[in-house]
């Protein structure tokens, strides 16, 4: 018997237009797609061409409050909804996202720029949060126990924290939405979702998918807008809002935390990163190069977990750098819909300018471009995959989040030096260590100040794992059993001794 595998539908201008036409362009408030209260709109652009993809309603502060009105009105009944019912909605959403995988992938490629193959990977990753939290919904355990002296009883239960503001970034349009929406649904919270204005189309399509999965009106509300502060400002001042979850830059996160403090809101902050990629002298260099490619080039380097500093032992630095540069130099840049493309555009011209400024400053300070080192001529916001060698330890490119396809390499001589260099950052999100010595891993992991460590692995994000950082990379965790806890409060009920009297 011959087994045939269906090929993905061909990407054509007609298919792109049909998909874009199917995406809701309004605001989702109380289960209905509506126009902005003032009729305002904003455009979404293709970073590979600069052309307009779609025009969406731009929410106002009035619309943000209307969304919170809907979330607040739905909160009590949603919190009382049986865990199994919430679980089945998430499971249905997982199935629908999987069925619509090609549409989600193409939509992300169009608005964010990543190659289709990588966008398909994000669909798989993002959908898994729906499946994971569908399973976690019915396992949010409390506890019942006797007090130590034996007189009374302790009953502990978890309750939904209440209406939440979810603010997602532009770089992972589906996964960042599912990573926040799924645990909120699981815990019994209602939501106002504010997607990034650069890539809101995927969130719009996902919100409709949640409705199609049976999510009741008012549980999820979506307010895309050209003004982030116009949405977050009034919501954070409203006492009905009980939590804010934000993924984005550290400076914005700090401002949101300050505003959230006025109403003592629960906060989850997944902020900037400056991931070290440490290659010890005993590492399998070929495996390290493969890991470096994965850790650096996922999403064209536009990821908070992207390897930002390559710290390589001085005895293997030259060999590693040459092999790494060869692999980077072989990558093909182009629009993500083109079959040979491995590296799509950066999100906009400003992002490309920022990347090139860091590269230019490093070159001026004595670094050497082994491959790349310049923007790509022509339309769109492309930058050459770049490896820099001999980067001084005080170069700005080692201290800032690059968010582009650029890999600066510097060296160390001892394990202690590697740890010191790794910790020489205000950030502490992801880190990567390559070595054949497991005891070394344990020593390094105990001493480096990062929320996540990849050991001989260049990709470590997983729905079943607690994602988050320390220091100025934020607080709280997303994913894993810890993820649902971010959306619950703990209530203790003291019960009198049932044997008394």
C-alpha positions in Angstrom: 0.0 0.0 0.0 1.3 3.4 -0.9 0.9 6.1 1.8 0.7 9.7 0.5 1.4 12.8 2.6 -0.6 15.9 1.7 1.7 18.7 0.7 1.1 22.1 2.2 -1.0 24.4 0.0 1.0 26.5 -2.4 1.7 30.1 -1.4 0.4 32.4 -4.0 -0.8 36.1 -4.0 -4.4 34.8 -4.3 -4.0 32.5 -1.2 -2.3 35.3 0.8 -5.2 37.7 -0.1 -7.9 35.1 0.8 -6.2 34.4 4.1 -5.9 38.1 5.0 -9.5 38.7 4.1 -10.6 36.0 6.5 -8.9 37.7 9.5 -11.2 39.8 11.7 -10.2 43.4 11.6 -12.3 44.7 14.5 -12.1 44.7 18.3 -13.4 41.6 20.1 -15.6 42.8 22.9 -18.1 40.6 24.7 -18.0 38.0 21.9 -18.6 40.5 19.0 -16.2 42.0 16.5 -16.8 45.8 16.5 -15.2 48.9 15.2 -13.2 51.3 17.4 -15.3 53.8 19.2 -13.8 56.7 17.3 -13.6 54.8 14.0 -9.8 54.9 14.1 -7.6 52.3 12.3 -3.9 51.4 11.8 -2.1 49.5 9.1 -0.1 46.2 9.4 2.9 45.9 7.1 4.9 43.1 5.5 8.5 43.5 6.8 9.8 41.7 3.7 8.3 44.3 1.3 7.1 47.2 3.4 3.7 46.9 1.8 0.4 47.1 3.8 -1.1 43.7 4.6 -4.3 44.8 6.4 -6.0 47.7 8.2 -7.3 47.0 11.7 -9.5 48.9 14.1 -7.4 50.8 16.6 -8.8 50.6 20.1 -9.2 53.7 22.3 -9.1 54.0 26.0 -12.9 53.9 25.9 -12.7 50.6 24.0 -10.3 49.2 26.6 -12.7 49.9 29.4 -15.5 48.4 27.4 -13.4 45.2 27.1 -12.8 45.2 30.8 -16.5 45.7 31.4 -17.2 42.5 29.4 -14.4 40.6 31.2 -15.7 41.7 34.6 -19.2 40.8 33.8 -18.2 37.3 32.7 -15.8 36.6 35.5 -18.1 35.2 38.2 -19.9 32.7 35.9 -16.6 31.8 34.2 -14.9 31.1 37.6 -17.8 28.8 38.5 -17.5 26.9 35.2 -16.5 23.3 35.7 -12.8 22.6 35.2 -13.7 19.9 32.7 -15.7 22.3 30.6 -12.8 24.8 30.5 -10.4 21.9 29.8 -12.5 20.7 26.8 -12.6 24.2 25.3 -8.8 24.3 25.4 -8.6 20.9 23.9 -10.9 21.9 21.1 -8.9 25.1 20.6 -5.7 22.9 20.3 -7.4 20.8 17.6 -8.6 23.8 15.7 -5.2 25.5 15.7 -3.7 22.3 14.5 -6.2 22.0 11.7 -5.6 25.6 10.7 -1.8 25.2 11.1 -1.0 26.3 7.5 -3.1 29.4 7.8 -1.5 30.4 11.1 1.9 29.7 9.8 1.4 31.8 6.6 -0.2 34.6 8.6 2.8 34.8 10.9 5.2 34.7 8.0 3.4 37.6 6.3 3.2 39.9 9.3 6.4 39.0 11.2 8.7 37.7 8.5 9.9 34.4 9.7 10.3 31.6 7.2 7.3 29.3 6.7 9.1 26.3 8.1 9.9 28.2 11.3 6.3 29.5 11.5 5.0 26.0 11.3 7.3 25.2 14.2 5.7 28.0 16.2 2.3 26.7 15.5 3.3 23.3 16.9 4.9 25.0 19.9 2.1 27.5 20.5 -0.7 24.9 20.2 1.0 22.8 22.8 0.2 25.4 25.5 -3.5 24.8 24.7 -3.1 21.0 25.1 -0.8 21.3 28.2 -3.2 23.6 30.1 -6.2 21.6 28.9 -4.6 18.8 30.9 -3.6 21.0 33.8 -7.1 22.6 34.2 -8.4 19.6 36.1 -5.2 19.2 38.2 -5.1 22.5 40.0 -4.9 20.9 43.5 -5.6 22.4 46.9 -5.1 20.5 50.1 -6.8 19.5 53.4 -4.8 18.8 56.6 -4.8 18.8 60.3 -3.0 21.6 62.2 0.2 20.5 63.9 -1.3 20.5 67.4 -4.3 18.5 66.1 -7.1 20.7 67.0 -8.3 22.4 63.8 -8.3 21.7 60.1 -6.7 23.6 57.2 -8.5 23.8 53.9 -6.5 25.5 51.1 -8.1 26.2 47.7 -7.0 28.0 44.6 -9.2 30.6 43.1 -8.9 32.5 39.8 -7.2 35.9 40.4 -9.8 37.7 38.3 -9.8 39.8 35.1 -6.3 39.9 33.5 -4.6 42.2 31.0 -2.4 40.2 28.7 0.2 42.2 26.6 2.0 40.2 24.0 5.1 41.0 21.8 5.5 41.0 18.1 8.1 38.3 17.7 6.0 35.1 18.5 2.5 36.2 17.5 0.8 32.9 18.3 2.9 31.3 21.0 2.9 34.3 23.2 -0.8 34.6 23.0 -1.4 30.9 23.8 1.2 30.9 26.5 -0.9 33.6 28.4 -4.5 32.8 27.3 -4.3 29.0 28.0 -3.4 29.2 31.7 -5.8 32.1 32.2 -8.6 30.0 30.7 -7.5 27.0 32.8 -7.6 28.9 36.0 -11.0 30.5 35.3 -9.8 34.1 34.6 -11.3 36.4 32.0 -9.0 38.5 29.9 -8.3 41.6 27.9 -5.6 40.8 25.3 -3.5 43.6 23.8 -1.4 42.2 20.9 1.6 44.1 19.5 0.6 46.6 16.8 3.3 45.3 14.5 1.9 41.7 14.4 -1.8 41.7 15.6 -3.2 39.5 12.8 -2.3 36.2 14.3 -3.9 37.2 17.6 -7.1 38.2 15.8 -7.3 34.9 14.0 -6.5 33.0 17.2 -9.2 34.9 19.2 -11.8 33.8 16.6 -10.5 30.3 16.9 -11.1 30.4 20.6 -14.7 31.5 20.0 -15.0 28.7 17.5 -13.8 26.3 20.2 -16.7 27.4 22.4 -15.2 30.0 24.7 -18.1 32.1 26.1 -18.6 35.7 25.2 -16.6 38.1 27.4 -14.0 35.6 28.6 -11.5 36.7 26.0 -11.6 40.3 24.7 -9.0 41.6 22.2 -8.1 45.3 21.7 -5.4 45.8 19.1 -4.3 49.4 19.0 -1.8 51.8 17.7 -1.4 53.2 21.2 -0.2 50.8 23.8 -0.4 53.3 26.7 -3.9 54.2 25.6 -4.9 50.6 26.5 -2.8 49.8 29.5 -3.1 53.2 31.2 -6.8 53.2 32.0 -6.9 49.5 32.6 -4.1 49.5 35.2 -5.9 52.2 37.1 -9.2 50.3 37.2 -9.6 48.3 40.4 -11.5 45.6 38.6 -8.4 44.5 36.9 -6.5 42.0 39.1 -3.5 40.9 37.0 -1.2 42.1 34.2 1.0 39.7 32.2 3.5 41.3 29.9 6.2 40.0 27.5 8.5 42.7 26.1 11.3 45.0 26.9 12.6 45.7 30.4 12.1 49.5 30.3 8.4 49.0 29.4 8.0 46.3 31.9 9.3 48.6 34.7 6.8 51.2 33.8 4.0 48.7 33.8 5.1 47.4 37.2 5.1 50.9 38.6 1.6 51.5 37.3 0.4 48.1 38.5 1.7 48.9 42.0 -1.0 51.5 42.5 -3.7 48.8 42.7 -1.3 46.1 44.0 -1.9 44.0 40.9 -0.5 40.5 40.4 2.2 40.8 37.8 4.0 38.4 35.5 6.9 40.0 33.6 8.9 38.2 30.9 11.4 40.9 29.9 14.7 41.3 28.1 17.5 38.7 27.8 21.2 38.6 27.1 21.9 34.9 26.9 25.4 33.6 27.2 26.4 30.6 25.1 29.3 28.9 26.8 31.5 26.5 24.9 34.1 24.7 27.1 37.3 23.1 25.8 35.8 19.6 26.1 32.7 20.3 24.1 31.6 18.5 21.0 32.3 21.4 18.7 30.1 20.2 15.9 27.2 19.8 18.3 28.0 23.2 19.8 27.8 24.8 16.3 24.5 23.1 15.7 23.2 24.3 19.0 24.6 27.8 18.4 22.7 28.0 15.1 19.5 27.0 16.8 20.0 29.3 19.8 21.0 32.3 17.7 19.0 32.0 14.5 15.6 31.0 15.8 13.3 33.9 14.7 16.3 35.6 13.0 17.7 36.2 16.5 14.6 38.2 17.4 13.9 36.2 20.6 14.5 37.0 24.2 16.1 33.5 24.6 18.4 34.0 21.6 22.1 33.4 22.3 23.5 36.9 22.6 27.1 36.4 23.7 29.3 33.4 22.6 31.8 32.7 25.3 34.3 30.2 24.0 37.3 28.6 25.6 40.4 30.1 24.2 41.8 26.7 23.0 38.8 26.0 20.7 37.7 29.5 19.9 39.2 29.7 16.4 37.9 26.3 15.3 34.4 27.0 16.7 34.2 30.4 15.1 35.3 29.2 11.7 32.7 26.4 11.7 30.0 28.7 13.1 30.8 31.4 10.5 30.6 28.8 7.7 27.2 27.7 8.8 25.9 31.2 9.2 27.3 32.3 5.9 25.5 29.5 4.1 22.0 30.8 5.2 19.8 32.3 2.5 17.9 35.5 3.2 14.6 36.2 1.6 10.8 36.6 2.1 9.6 33.9 4.4 7.2 32.5 1.8 10.1 31.6 -0.6 11.0 27.9 -0.3 14.8 28.4 0.0 14.6 31.1 2.6 16.3 30.4 6.0 16.5 34.0 7.3 13.6 36.4 6.9 13.6 40.2 7.5 13.9 42.0 10.8 10.6 43.5 12.0 11.2 47.0 10.7 13.8 49.5 9.6 14.4 50.8 13.1 15.3 47.3 14.3 17.7 46.8 11.4 19.3 50.2 12.1 19.8 49.3 15.8 21.4 46.0 14.9 23.8 47.6 12.4 24.7 50.3 14.9 25.8 47.6 17.4 27.8 45.8 14.7 29.5 49.0 13.5 30.5 49.9 17.0 32.0 46.5 17.7 34.0 46.7 14.4 35.2 50.1 15.4 36.3 48.7 18.8 38.5 46.0 17.1 36.1 43.1 16.4 36.4 41.3 13.1 33.5 40.3 10.9 34.2 36.7 9.9 31.0 36.6 7.9 28.3 39.2 7.2 28.3 42.6 9.0 26.0 44.7 6.9 22.3 45.2 5.8 21.1 43.5 2.7 20.4 45.8 -0.2 16.8 46.0 -1.6 13.3 46.2 -0.3 12.4 44.9 3.2 14.4 44.9 6.4 17.0 42.2 5.9 20.4 41.9 7.6 23.2 39.5 6.8 23.8 36.6 9.1 26.9 37.8 11.0 29.6 36.3 13.1 32.1 38.7 14.9 35.3 37.5 16.3 37.8 39.1 18.8 35.0 41.2 20.4 36.2 43.2 23.3 34.6 42.3 26.6 33.5 45.9 27.1 31.8 46.2 23.6 28.2 47.4 23.7 27.1 44.5 21.6 27.9 42.1 24.6 25.8 44.2 27.0 22.7 44.8 25.0 20.1 42.5 23.5 20.9 42.3 19.8 17.6 41.0 18.5 19.1 40.2 15.1 21.1 37.6 13.3 24.4 38.6 14.8 26.7 36.5 16.9 29.6 38.1 18.8 32.3 35.7 20.0 34.7 36.3 22.9 37.0 34.0 24.8 37.7 32.8 28.4 40.4 30.8 29.9 38.9 29.1 33.0 35.6 27.9 34.3 35.6 30.7 36.8 36.1 33.2 34.1 33.2 31.8 32.0 30.9 32.1 35.0 32.0 35.6 35.8 31.5 36.7 32.1 28.1 35.0 32.0 26.9 36.9 35.1 28.2 40.2 33.9 24.8 41.3 32.8 21.7 42.9 34.3 19.7 40.2 32.6 19.1 36.6 33.6 16.7 34.8 31.3 18.2 31.9 29.2 21.7 30.5 29.1 23.4 27.7 27.2 26.4 25.5 28.2 28.2 23.0 26.0 30.5 20.5 27.7 30.9 16.7 28.1 31.3 17.0 31.8 28.0 16.7 33.7 29.5 17.7 37.0 30.6 20.9 35.3 27.1 21.6 34.2 25.9 21.3 37.8 28.6 23.6 39.0 27.9 26.2 36.4 24.1 25.9 36.7 24.4 26.5 40.4 26.5 29.7 39.9 25.2 31.4 36.9 22.3 33.8 37.5 19.8 32.7 34.9 16.2 31.3 35.1 16.9 28.7 32.4 19.9 26.7 31.4 20.3 24.6 28.2 22.9 21.9 28.6 24.1 20.7 25.2 20.8 22.0 23.8 20.2 25.1 21.8 16.4 25.2 22.1 14.8 24.7 25.6 11.4 26.3 25.5 8.6 23.8 26.1 5.0 24.2 27.3 5.7 21.7 30.1 8.7 23.7 31.5 8.6 26.9 33.6 9.7 29.7 31.4 11.1 32.9 33.0 14.1 34.7 34.3 15.7 36.5 37.2 17.3 40.0 37.8 16.0 42.4 35.1 14.7 39.6 32.9 11.5 39.7 34.9 9.5 37.7 37.4 6.9 34.9 37.4 6.9 31.8 35.2 4.9 30.7 32.1 4.4 27.1 31.2 4.8 24.0 33.4 2.7 23.4 36.5 3.9 26.8 37.6 2.1 28.5 34.8 -1.4 28.1 36.1 -0.4 29.2 39.5 0.3 32.7 38.1 -3.4 33.1 37.5 -4.7 31.9 40.9 -4.8 33.1 44.4 -4.5 30.9 47.4 -7.3 31.0 50.0 -6.9 29.4 53.4 -10.1 28.3 55.4 -9.6 27.5 59.0 -12.0 24.9 60.3 -12.8 24.2 63.9 -11.9 20.8 65.3 -14.7 18.5 64.0 -14.4 16.4 67.2 -14.9 19.2 69.7 -18.2 19.6 71.4 
